[in-house]
Each structure stands twice: as C-alpha cells, then as structure tokens.
Amino acid sequence: MELMVEILLWACIVLESGVYSVSLPEITDGEFIEQCVREHNRVRSSVKPPASDMLYMTWDEGLAITARAWARHCVFEHNIYLKDVRRVHPTFPSVGENIWTGYPPSHFTVDTAITRWVDEKQAYNYKANQCSDVCGHYTQVVWARSYKVGCAVALCPNGVKKTNFGTRESVMFVCNYATAGNMNGMQPYQSKGAVCSRCEGTCKENLCRSQDRDSQKSYNWTPDWDTLDPVKGTSGSNYVAILVARPIALICTFIAAYAVHYFYPDVFCYE
C-alpha cells in the first residue's frame, strides 16, 4: 500500500508539471511591450555611424497579433503570408519579420533574443552595405523607416520544427515590423548630415519623434490563417487537453493527500 501511495504522488507531480509549464508574457503585457520597444530603440539610437533619419519605434497591436499567430505555428521559418500584406496587417503596405527560438523556455528573455539579432552587426559593413555572414535580423532592427513593431512569444510543447531541439519543449519569439526593412540595395539608414536632420518632428535620444506617427491604434482584426486559439496561445485540441488535465490533476492531488493522511496520520500533525 505504501508503494501505491508513492506511485500516486509521483503521478500527480508528473501530471502537474505537464499542465503548468513555464509562464510566458502575452502581447497585452505592458512590461513585455515596454521591453520590446525599449530594446529596439536602444539599438537604433546608438548605431555607428550615427543616423540622420532614424525613426523612433513604437508598438503596434496589429503586428503583435500577426507575430503571435505565426509564433504558435512553432516552425523556424519566416511567415509564408508576408508577401500578401493584407493577410498580415490591415493597413500597412509592407511588413518585415525577425524570428528567434530557444531551449529551454525558462531561459527566454526579450533582451536575450533581440541581442542575438543585434550581434549580427559584426558581420555587416555599413560603408559597403554588405554582409560577411547572416546580418538581416540586425539590419531590420535598425532599418530607419521601420517605425512600428509588434512581438509575441509562444511556448512550443513539442519543440520547434526545423531546429535541432527535436521534440523538446521550446520557445518561439517573433517580431514584425512596419514598414518592412531590408530592401535590396538600400542601406538601413542614412549617416550623412546631423542626427535627425533628415526627418521631421522632434529629436530625442538620436531618434525622430512624431506625435501622429507614434500614436497607438487598435485593430478589430485577426489573420484569416490564424486557426489556433487566440487567448491561450495553443491549438484547440491542446486547450481541451489542458481543461481536462487540470481537474484530473486537482482530483489526483486530493486523493494523494487523503491517502497519505489515512496511512500516515502523523504527517499532518503540528506541535
């Protein structure tokens, strides 16, 4: 009987651990939004050589909705709908994208992910406008005319496809940008002239600000290809599984507690 109690306790632990995984921020989380915007602008304001046309970047709800929808696909490749812009945003003429994935999920932070993109600047030669290695993530981050960003992070319980993580629980982080950067043959920003000299509005921390451009908009819109649950960040079948598993885990806990109390009554005695 003691062995059965131990097995029951271990089963409860395993079930609970499977249901309550690492907690990741939602796209409405104020701290998450602030981190994404702050880290992008920190990099943009400190480019070398200094930029004369770098726009201040602010959050866009529509871009975040698209980023969330694609992140939940848990595949390490760019959104296949980006070329059909009306399927990724209701108003912007173009949308760019950076993606990052990592394991284990507990190691994810916004700064860590964006830093990986920014580290590509070592492979970018501004004067020649050439990359000696992958550097497209960096140039998108510092693309002067990209002034809106929306990011999302999703938990991938079965791993991220097209990575070496196999089936291990991982994280997918996506940022979408408008308007899109990385236009062929163009430098990400202009360095001729004084800082902010090539854009209208005010200049703060080497970035061009505009009340109209920086304003926030809400969108009653979701991509038509987003077939996953928009609230829980998981597919319908996984969501149902969680709804079923949690009550079972709770019942299991009560049974285990009763069994321990019945066979080992002194365990719950206090002095």
C-alpha positions in Angstrom: 0.0 0.0 0.0 2.9 2.4 0.8 4.2 1.7 -2.7 0.9 2.6 -4.2 0.8 5.9 -2.3 4.3 6.8 -3.6 3.3 6.0 -7.2 0.2 8.1 -6.9 2.2 11.0 -5.5 4.7 10.8 -8.4 1.9 10.6 -10.9 0.4 13.8 -9.5 3.8 15.5 -9.7 4.3 14.5 -13.3 0.8 15.5 -14.4 1.0 18.8 -12.7 4.4 19.6 -14.3 3.0 18.8 -17.7 0.0 21.1 -17.2 1.7 24.0 -15.5 4.6 24.8 -17.8 6.8 28.0 -17.9 4.8 31.2 -17.9 5.4 33.5 -20.9 4.1 37.0 -21.4 1.1 37.8 -23.6 1.1 40.5 -26.3 -1.0 42.7 -24.0 1.5 42.5 -21.1 2.7 46.1 -20.5 6.1 45.1 -19.3 6.7 42.9 -22.3 5.6 45.6 -24.7 7.9 48.1 -22.9 10.9 45.7 -23.1 10.4 45.1 -26.8 10.1 48.8 -27.7 12.9 49.9 -25.3 15.4 47.4 -26.6 14.8 48.1 -30.2 15.1 51.9 -29.7 18.2 51.5 -27.6 19.9 49.8 -30.5 18.5 52.2 -33.1 19.7 55.3 -31.2 23.3 54.0 -30.9 24.1 52.9 -34.4 27.6 53.6 -35.8 27.9 55.7 -37.8 25.1 57.8 -36.3 21.9 58.0 -38.3 20.3 61.2 -39.7 16.9 59.6 -40.4 16.3 57.0 -37.7 12.6 57.0 -36.6 11.6 56.3 -33.1 9.9 52.9 -33.0 6.6 52.3 -31.1 4.3 49.3 -30.5 1.6 48.2 -33.0 -1.2 45.9 -31.9 -1.9 44.5 -35.3 1.8 43.5 -35.8 1.8 41.8 -32.4 -1.4 39.8 -33.4 0.3 38.6 -36.5 3.5 37.8 -34.6 1.5 35.7 -32.1 -0.3 33.9 -34.8 2.9 32.8 -36.5 4.8 32.1 -33.4 2.2 29.5 -32.4 3.0 27.5 -35.5 6.3 26.5 -33.9 8.3 26.3 -37.1 11.6 28.0 -37.6 10.9 29.8 -40.8 9.5 33.1 -41.9 5.8 33.7 -42.2 4.7 32.4 -45.5 2.0 35.1 -45.8 4.3 38.1 -45.6 4.2 38.8 -49.4 0.4 39.0 -49.2 0.4 42.0 -46.9 -3.4 42.2 -46.3 -3.1 38.8 -44.7 -0.6 40.0 -42.1 -1.8 43.6 -41.4 -5.0 45.6 -42.3 -3.3 48.9 -43.1 0.5 48.8 -43.7 1.8 48.4 -47.2 4.6 46.0 -46.1 5.6 44.0 -43.1 9.0 42.7 -42.1 9.9 39.9 -39.6 12.6 38.6 -37.3 12.3 35.2 -35.6 14.2 33.6 -32.7 13.8 30.2 -31.0 15.4 28.8 -27.9 15.6 26.0 -25.4 14.8 25.6 -22.6 11.8 28.0 -22.3 12.9 29.2 -18.9 15.9 30.9 -20.5 13.9 33.2 -22.7 14.1 37.0 -22.2 13.3 39.8 -24.6 16.8 41.2 -24.3 18.4 37.8 -24.9 16.5 37.2 -28.2 17.0 40.7 -29.6 20.7 40.7 -28.6 21.2 37.6 -30.8 19.8 39.6 -33.7 21.9 42.7 -32.9 25.1 40.7 -32.6 24.9 40.2 -36.4 26.2 43.8 -36.8 29.7 42.3 -36.6 29.0 40.7 -40.0 27.7 44.0 -41.5 29.8 46.6 -43.3 27.8 49.8 -43.4 30.0 51.6 -46.0 29.9 48.7 -48.4 26.4 47.7 -47.4 27.4 44.1 -47.4 27.2 41.1 -45.0 30.1 38.7 -44.5 27.6 36.4 -42.7 23.9 36.4 -41.7 23.0 40.0 -40.8 19.4 40.6 -42.0 18.0 40.4 -38.5 20.3 43.3 -37.4 19.6 45.5 -40.4 15.8 45.0 -39.9 16.2 46.1 -36.2 18.0 49.3 -37.3 16.0 50.0 -40.5 15.3 53.7 -40.2 11.9 53.7 -41.9 10.5 50.8 -39.8 8.7 52.7 -37.1 6.3 50.2 -35.7 7.0 46.8 -34.0 4.8 44.1 -32.6 6.3 41.0 -30.9 5.0 37.7 -29.4 6.4 34.7 -27.7 4.9 31.2 -27.8 5.5 28.0 -25.9 6.1 25.0 -28.2 5.4 21.9 -26.1 6.5 19.5 -28.9 9.6 21.6 -29.9 10.2 24.0 -32.8 10.2 22.3 -36.2 13.4 22.8 -38.4 15.6 23.2 -35.3 17.9 20.8 -33.5 15.7 20.9 -30.4 13.9 17.8 -31.5 10.7 17.3 -29.6 11.9 19.2 -26.5 9.7 22.0 -25.2 11.0 25.2 -26.7 10.1 28.9 -27.2 9.3 30.8 -30.4 9.8 34.6 -30.4 8.6 36.7 -33.4 8.8 40.4 -34.1 7.0 42.0 -37.0 7.9 45.5 -38.4 6.2 48.1 -40.5 7.1 49.3 -42.8 9.3 46.4 -43.8 13.0 46.8 -44.0 15.8 45.0 -45.9 15.0 46.5 -49.3 17.5 45.3 -51.9 20.4 47.6 -52.5 19.5 50.1 -49.7 21.4 50.9 -46.6 19.3 50.5 -43.4 19.7 54.2 -42.5 21.4 57.4 -43.8 24.5 58.7 -42.0 25.1 61.9 -44.0 24.1 65.1 -42.0 23.5 65.7 -38.4 21.4 63.3 -36.2 17.7 63.6 -37.0 18.4 66.1 -39.8 16.6 64.1 -42.5 13.3 63.7 -40.7 10.5 66.0 -39.4 9.3 66.3 -35.9 11.3 66.4 -32.7 14.6 64.6 -32.0 15.1 62.7 -28.7 18.0 60.4 -28.0 19.1 60.4 -31.6 15.6 59.3 -32.8 13.0 61.2 -34.8 9.7 61.6 -32.9 6.2 62.4 -34.2 3.0 62.6 -32.2 0.9 61.3 -35.1 3.4 58.5 -36.2 4.0 57.4 -32.6 0.2 57.2 -31.7 -1.3 53.8 -30.8 -4.1 52.2 -32.8 -6.4 49.3 -32.0 -7.5 46.7 -34.6 -10.6 44.6 -34.6 -8.8 42.1 -36.8 -7.0 38.7 -36.8 -5.3 37.0 -39.8 -7.6 34.7 -41.7 -4.9 31.9 -41.4 -4.8 32.1 -37.6 -6.6 28.8 -36.8 -5.2 28.5 -33.3 -6.8 29.6 -30.1 -6.2 33.4 -29.8 -6.5 33.5 -26.0 -4.5 30.6 -24.7 -1.8 30.5 -27.4 -2.4 26.9 -28.2 -4.4 24.8 -30.6 -8.0 23.9 -29.8 -7.1 20.2 -29.1 -4.3 21.1 -26.7 -6.5 23.6 -25.0 -9.1 20.9 -24.4 -6.5 18.6 -23.1 -5.4 21.2 -20.6 -9.0 21.8 -19.5 -9.4 18.0 -18.9 -5.9 17.5 -17.3 -6.2 20.3 -14.7 -9.3 18.9 -12.9 -7.8 15.4 -13.1 -4.6 16.8 -11.5 -6.6 18.5 -8.8 -8.6 15.3 -8.0 -5.3 13.4 -8.0 -3.8 15.8 -5.5 -6.8 15.4 -3.1 -6.7 11.6 -3.4 -3.0 11.5 -2.7 -3.4 13.9 0.3 -6.2 11.7 1.7 -4.2 8.5 1.2 -1.2 10.0 2.9 -3.4 11.2 5.8 -5.1 7.8 6.1 -1.9 5.7 6.1 0.4 8.3 7.8 -1.9 10.3 10.1 1.0 12.0 12.0 2.2 13.7 8.8 -0.5 16.3 9.2 0.0 16.9 12.9 1.6 20.1 14.1 3.1 21.0 17.5 
